[in-house]
Amino acid sequence: MFAARTVLLLTLLLTFSLHHITAHTLPRECCDRYARKTVQHVKSFYKTPQGCHLSAVVLVAASGDKVCANPKKPWVKRAIEKLQRKK
């Protein structure tokens, strides 16, 4: 009985520790597609983590909406440059 409890306890600990390690290595926010329209009144932006399959910039609109955008598009580059000049 003691051996069964020990094995069960070790299995649970291993499961939770693996889940904890995996949670820190996976990206928290990735985009699966880009927005098709331009975003007006962008108040901030950030890049998605490198582990994401799609490289994107998340634009945060004045309304608080978050939009995934293609960082290679000219309108996205202009929005980022405009925000960086304000700083």
C-alpha positions in Angstrom: 0.0 0.0 0.0 2.8 2.4 0.9 4.6 1.7 -2.5 1.4 2.4 -4.4 0.9 5.8 -2.6 4.5 6.7 -3.3 4.2 5.9 -7.0 1.0 7.8 -7.3 2.4 10.8 -5.5 5.6 10.9 -7.6 3.4 10.6 -10.8 1.3 13.5 -9.8 4.3 15.6 -8.9 6.0 14.8 -12.2 2.8 15.6 -14.1 2.4 19.0 -12.4 6.0 19.9 -12.8 6.0 19.1 -16.5 2.9 21.2 -17.0 4.5 24.1 -15.1 7.6 23.9 -17.3 5.7 23.7 -20.5 3.5 26.6 -19.6 6.5 28.9 -19.3 8.0 27.9 -22.7 5.0 28.2 -24.8 4.1 31.7 -26.2 1.3 33.4 -24.4 -0.3 35.1 -27.4 0.1 34.2 -31.0 -1.8 35.3 -34.1 -3.2 32.8 -36.6 -4.0 35.4 -39.3 -3.5 39.0 -40.2 -6.1 41.7 -40.2 -7.4 42.6 -43.7 -8.2 46.3 -42.9 -6.0 49.1 -41.6 -6.4 50.1 -37.9 -7.0 53.8 -37.1 -6.1 55.4 -33.8 -3.4 53.0 -32.7 -2.3 53.7 -29.1 0.3 51.0 -28.7 1.8 47.8 -30.2 3.8 44.8 -29.4 5.4 41.9 -31.3 4.2 38.3 -30.9 6.8 35.9 -29.3 9.3 34.2 -31.5 7.8 30.8 -30.8 4.6 31.7 -32.8 4.2 30.2 -36.2 3.2 33.6 -37.6 5.3 36.6 -37.1 3.0 39.5 -36.3 2.6 42.9 -34.6 -0.4 43.3 -32.3 -1.8 46.8 -32.7 -3.9 48.1 -29.7 -6.5 50.5 -30.9 -7.8 53.4 -28.8 -10.9 51.4 -28.1 -8.7 48.6 -26.6 -9.3 46.2 -29.4 -6.2 44.1 -30.3 -5.5 43.4 -34.0 -2.9 41.1 -35.5 -1.1 42.9 -38.3 1.6 41.9 -40.9 4.8 43.7 -39.8 5.9 43.9 -43.5 2.9 46.0 -44.6 3.6 49.7 -45.2 0.6 50.9 -43.1 1.8 48.8 -40.1 5.4 50.2 -40.4 4.0 53.8 -40.5 1.8 53.2 -37.4 4.8 51.8 -35.5 7.0 54.7 -36.6 4.4 57.2 -35.6 4.1 55.6 -32.1 7.9 55.5 -31.7 8.2 59.2 -32.6 5.8 60.1 -29.8 8.0 58.5 -27.2 
